[in-house]
Each structure stands twice: as C-alpha cells, then as structure tokens.
Amino acid sequence: MPTVVLIRDIAIIVLAFESLVIGVLLILLIIQMRGLAKMLQEEVQPILESARETATTVRGTTVFVSDTFVKPLIRAAGYASAANRVMSVLARRKRRGGR
C-alpha cells in the first residue's frame, strides 16, 4: 500500500505543477493578445484610412474620365450610328426607285 500512496502523492504534485504552468502560460497568452489588439488598432487604422482616401481618389478619377472622355465618345458613336442608319435607309429608297 505505501507504493500506491507514494504514486498518488507524486501524481498530485505533478498535476499541481502542471496547473501552475498552464496558468502562467494563459497569463502570457492574454498579455500577448492585448499587445496584438493594440498593434492592430495602431497599425490597421492608418492603412484603412489610406485605402479610404485611395478609393475616393479613384472615384473622382472615374467621374472625370467618364465626363471628359467616355460620355462624349458614346455620344459621337450614337451620332455615327444614327447617320449610318439614315444613309442605309436613303440608299435603300434609291435602289427601290425613290419611293
């Protein structure tokens, strides 16, 4: 029986020591997570602000290009298409005898 008691006592001591080690590691983990949260707050916020400014710049550039290049180009293409259609209708009438 004394060996069983000795093994029990050693197991209790090992488990107590293991609990202490796990507790210390959990405290270190919490400290690291707090540092990570602080770093994210300090580092990611400026990056997000920069991305927001870039998106605003891109939006402005898109509006400028649309107003100065794309809309006039579409309008000109529409006029060219209308002129092409008028010419084809007139050419068809001439071929049919001018009705």
C-alpha positions as CSV (number, residue, x, y, z in Angstrom):
1,M,0.0,0.0,0.0
2,P,2.8,2.5,0.6
3,T,3.8,2.5,-3.1
4,V,0.2,3.3,-4.1
5,V,0.2,6.2,-1.7
6,L,3.6,7.4,-2.9
7,I,2.4,7.2,-6.6
8,R,-0.8,9.1,-5.6
9,D,1.2,11.8,-3.9
10,I,3.6,12.2,-6.8
11,A,0.6,12.4,-9.3
12,I,-1.0,15.1,-7.1
13,I,2.3,17.1,-7.1
14,V,2.7,16.7,-10.9
15,L,-0.9,17.8,-11.6
16,A,-0.5,20.8,-9.3
17,F,2.8,21.8,-11.0
18,E,1.1,21.3,-14.4
19,S,-1.8,23.6,-13.3
20,L,0.6,26.3,-12.3
21,V,2.4,26.1,-15.6
22,I,-0.8,26.2,-17.6
23,G,-1.9,29.2,-15.5
24,V,1.3,31.1,-16.2
25,L,1.0,30.3,-19.9
26,L,-2.6,31.5,-20.0
27,I,-1.5,34.8,-18.4
28,L,1.3,35.2,-21.0
29,L,-1.2,34.4,-23.8
30,I,-3.6,37.1,-22.5
31,I,-0.8,39.7,-22.4
32,Q,0.2,38.8,-26.0
33,M,-3.4,39.1,-27.2
34,R,-3.6,42.5,-25.6
35,G,-0.5,43.6,-27.4
36,L,-1.8,42.2,-30.7
37,A,-5.1,44.2,-30.2
38,K,-3.1,47.4,-29.5
39,M,-0.9,46.8,-32.6
40,L,-3.9,46.2,-34.8
41,Q,-5.5,49.4,-33.6
42,E,-2.4,51.4,-34.2
43,E,-1.3,49.8,-37.5
44,V,-4.5,48.8,-39.3
45,Q,-6.4,52.1,-38.7
46,P,-3.9,54.2,-40.8
47,I,-4.0,51.5,-43.5
48,L,-7.8,51.6,-43.7
49,E,-7.7,55.4,-43.8
50,S,-5.2,55.3,-46.7
51,A,-7.4,52.8,-48.5
52,R,-10.4,55.1,-48.0
53,E,-8.5,58.0,-49.4
54,T,-7.4,55.9,-52.4
55,A,-11.0,54.8,-53.1
56,T,-12.1,58.5,-53.0
57,T,-9.3,59.4,-55.5
58,V,-10.3,56.5,-57.8
59,R,-13.9,57.5,-57.6
60,G,-13.0,61.1,-58.6
61,T,-10.8,60.0,-61.4
62,T,-13.5,57.7,-62.7
63,V,-16.0,60.5,-62.8
64,F,-13.5,62.8,-64.5
65,V,-12.7,60.2,-67.2
66,S,-16.4,59.4,-67.7
67,D,-17.3,63.1,-68.1
68,T,-14.5,64.1,-70.3
69,F,-13.9,61.0,-72.4
70,V,-16.5,58.3,-72.2
71,K,-19.7,60.3,-72.5
72,P,-18.6,62.3,-75.5
73,L,-17.3,59.1,-77.1
74,I,-20.6,57.4,-76.6
75,R,-22.5,60.4,-77.9
76,A,-20.3,60.5,-81.0
77,A,-20.8,56.8,-81.6
78,G,-24.6,57.3,-81.3
79,Y,-24.5,60.1,-83.9
80,A,-22.3,57.9,-86.2
81,S,-24.8,55.0,-85.8
82,A,-27.7,57.3,-86.5
83,A,-26.0,58.7,-89.6
84,N,-25.2,55.2,-90.8
85,R,-28.9,54.2,-90.3
86,V,-30.1,57.3,-92.2
87,M,-27.7,56.6,-95.1
88,S,-28.8,52.9,-95.3
89,V,-32.4,54.0,-95.4
90,L,-31.8,56.6,-98.1
91,A,-29.7,54.1,-100.1
92,R,-32.5,51.5,-99.9
93,R,-35.0,54.0,-101.1
94,K,-32.8,55.0,-104.1
95,R,-32.4,51.3,-105.0
96,R,-36.2,50.7,-104.9
97,G,-37.0,53.6,-107.2
98,G,-37.2,56.6,-104.8
99,R,-40.5,55.8,-103.1
